[in-house]
Amino acid sequence: GMLGGTFAGLPMNQLVSLMAAQGGGGNGLQTLPPGLTGQTDGLTTPPPVSDISRYMRAISQLESGGRYDILGPRTASGDRAYGRYQVMGNNVGPWTLQHLGHRLTPDQFLADPAAQDAVFRGQFGSYLTRYGNPRDAASMWFTGQPYERGRSRTDAIPGVHRGLTGEQYVNRFIGGL
């Protein structure tokens, strides 16, 4: 679980206590809302924005070579991935609503680099917050499962990742940092 792990070199329970004691300060850490201790809810402070930028570069290189205008191949269901981070079309509406406050169509999303970046920051950031580490976050991005459950999953979509396992994807992501 979360409490057994470390984040920024500190045990999770120590980090939560430190954050509460410091009140956030000017150090980029955000304080948990009153009543949330992180002991049972799995919430942690998001990583620094500088790390998010590294994750954005690494995932975008894997997914699109860094290009915002990429359309992925059609899946068996007829869906496809859109843009720099290859967000599946069926996620575009809900994720843009969640992270931008309004729903975009896949075509609007493809034409809006700022929206693509904001959705990646928000969604990947939520995975970092939930799991506390970039390995699980990258696995969630690729497989929809944290690393231990997603590492053996294989991408069956024709194209750049066909046959790639979750473990291989995460290793390439880490190598790209």
C-alpha positions as CSV (number, residue, x, y, z in Angstrom):
1,G,0.0,0.0,0.0
2,M,0.8,3.7,-0.1
3,L,2.1,4.0,3.5
4,G,4.8,1.4,2.9
5,G,6.2,3.2,-0.1
6,T,8.4,6.3,-0.4
7,F,7.9,9.5,-2.2
8,A,10.6,12.2,-2.7
9,G,12.8,9.9,-0.6
10,L,10.5,10.0,2.4
11,P,8.2,7.3,3.8
12,M,4.6,8.2,2.9
13,N,3.4,8.6,6.5
14,Q,6.4,10.9,7.3
15,L,5.8,12.9,4.1
16,V,2.1,13.5,5.0
17,S,3.1,14.6,8.5
18,L,5.8,16.9,7.2
19,M,3.4,18.4,4.7
20,A,0.8,19.0,7.4
21,A,3.4,20.6,9.7
22,Q,4.8,22.9,7.0
23,G,1.3,23.9,5.7
24,G,2.5,23.8,2.2
25,G,5.0,26.7,2.5
26,G,6.5,28.0,-0.7
27,N,8.1,24.7,-1.6
28,G,5.6,23.6,-4.2
29,L,3.9,21.1,-1.8
30,Q,0.2,21.4,-1.4
31,T,-1.4,20.7,1.9
32,L,-4.0,18.0,2.2
33,P,-7.5,19.3,2.9
34,P,-8.5,19.4,6.6
35,G,-9.5,15.9,7.9
36,L,-7.4,14.0,5.2
37,T,-4.3,12.5,6.7
38,G,-3.3,10.2,3.8
39,Q,-3.4,7.3,6.2
40,T,-6.3,5.5,4.6
41,D,-7.5,7.4,1.5
42,G,-4.4,6.9,-0.6
43,L,-4.0,10.7,-1.4
44,T,-0.6,12.2,-1.7
45,T,0.7,15.5,-2.9
46,P,1.3,15.6,-6.7
47,P,4.9,15.6,-7.8
48,P,6.6,18.9,-8.7
49,V,5.5,20.4,-12.0
50,S,9.1,19.9,-13.3
51,D,8.6,16.2,-13.0
52,I,5.3,16.4,-14.8
53,S,7.1,18.1,-17.7
54,R,9.6,15.2,-17.8
55,Y,6.7,12.7,-17.9
56,M,5.0,14.7,-20.6
57,R,8.1,14.5,-22.8
58,A,8.7,10.8,-22.1
59,I,5.1,9.7,-22.8
60,S,4.7,12.0,-25.9
61,Q,7.9,10.6,-27.4
62,L,6.6,7.1,-26.9
63,E,3.1,7.8,-28.2
64,S,3.6,10.3,-31.0
65,G,7.2,11.4,-31.4
66,G,6.0,14.5,-29.7
67,R,3.5,15.5,-32.4
68,Y,0.1,16.9,-31.5
69,D,-1.6,16.0,-34.9
70,I,-1.2,12.2,-34.7
71,L,-4.3,10.0,-35.2
72,G,-3.9,6.4,-34.1
73,P,-5.2,3.4,-36.1
74,R,-8.8,2.3,-35.6
75,T,-9.3,-0.4,-33.0
76,A,-11.7,-3.4,-33.4
77,S,-14.4,-1.3,-31.6
78,G,-13.9,1.6,-34.1
79,D,-12.2,3.9,-31.6
80,R,-8.8,5.5,-32.1
81,A,-6.2,7.5,-30.2
82,Y,-5.8,11.2,-30.6
83,G,-2.9,13.6,-30.3
84,R,0.5,13.9,-28.6
85,Y,-0.4,11.5,-25.8
86,Q,-2.7,9.2,-27.8
87,V,-5.8,9.6,-25.7
88,M,-8.5,7.2,-26.8
89,G,-11.5,8.9,-28.4
90,N,-13.9,7.5,-25.8
91,N,-11.8,9.2,-23.1
92,V,-11.7,12.6,-24.7
93,G,-15.1,13.8,-23.7
94,P,-15.0,12.7,-20.0
95,W,-11.4,13.7,-19.5
96,T,-11.7,17.2,-21.1
97,L,-14.8,17.8,-19.0
98,Q,-12.9,16.7,-15.9
99,H,-9.7,18.6,-16.6
100,L,-10.8,21.6,-18.7
101,G,-14.3,22.1,-17.3
102,H,-16.0,21.6,-20.7
103,R,-16.3,18.7,-23.1
104,L,-14.4,18.6,-26.4
105,T,-15.0,16.3,-29.3
106,P,-12.0,14.2,-30.4
107,D,-11.5,16.4,-33.5
108,Q,-11.6,19.6,-31.3
109,F,-9.1,17.9,-28.9
110,L,-6.8,17.0,-31.8
111,A,-6.7,20.6,-32.9
112,D,-5.9,22.0,-29.5
113,P,-2.4,21.4,-28.2
114,A,-3.1,23.3,-24.9
115,A,-6.1,21.0,-24.2
116,Q,-4.0,17.9,-24.9
117,D,-1.3,19.1,-22.5
118,A,-3.8,20.0,-19.8
119,V,-5.6,16.7,-20.1
120,F,-2.3,14.8,-19.9
121,R,-1.2,16.8,-16.8
122,G,-4.5,16.3,-15.1
123,Q,-5.0,12.6,-15.9
124,F,-1.4,11.4,-15.6
125,G,-1.2,13.6,-12.5
126,S,-4.2,11.8,-11.0
127,Y,-2.4,8.5,-11.6
128,L,0.7,9.8,-9.8
129,T,-1.4,11.0,-6.9
130,R,-3.3,7.7,-6.7
131,Y,-0.3,5.4,-7.0
132,G,2.5,7.6,-5.7
133,N,5.1,6.7,-8.4
134,P,5.7,7.3,-12.1
135,R,6.0,3.5,-13.0
136,D,2.4,2.8,-12.0
137,A,1.2,6.0,-13.6
138,A,2.9,5.1,-16.9
139,S,1.4,1.6,-16.7
140,M,-2.1,3.1,-16.1
141,W,-1.6,5.4,-19.1
142,F,-0.8,2.4,-21.4
143,T,-2.8,-0.5,-19.9
144,G,-5.4,1.0,-17.5
145,Q,-3.8,-1.0,-14.7
146,P,-1.0,-0.3,-12.2
147,Y,2.3,-2.0,-13.1
148,E,2.0,-5.3,-11.3
149,R,-1.4,-6.0,-12.9
150,G,-0.6,-4.3,-16.3
151,R,3.0,-5.4,-16.9
152,S,2.0,-8.6,-18.9
153,R,-0.8,-6.9,-20.8
154,T,-0.1,-6.6,-24.6
155,D,-1.3,-4.0,-27.0
156,A,-3.2,-5.6,-29.9
157,I,-3.9,-2.4,-31.8
158,P,-2.0,-2.3,-35.2
159,G,0.6,0.4,-35.1
160,V,3.6,1.6,-33.1
161,H,2.9,-0.5,-29.9
162,R,1.5,-3.7,-31.4
163,G,2.7,-6.6,-29.3
164,L,4.3,-4.3,-26.7
165,T,3.7,-5.4,-23.1
166,G,3.0,-3.0,-20.3
167,E,6.4,-3.9,-18.8
168,Q,8.2,-3.0,-22.1
169,Y,6.2,0.3,-22.3
170,V,7.1,1.3,-18.8
171,N,10.8,0.4,-19.3
172,R,10.8,2.6,-22.4
173,F,9.1,5.4,-20.5
174,I,11.7,5.2,-17.7
175,G,14.4,5.1,-20.3
176,G,13.0,8.3,-21.8
177,L,13.2,10.2,-18.5
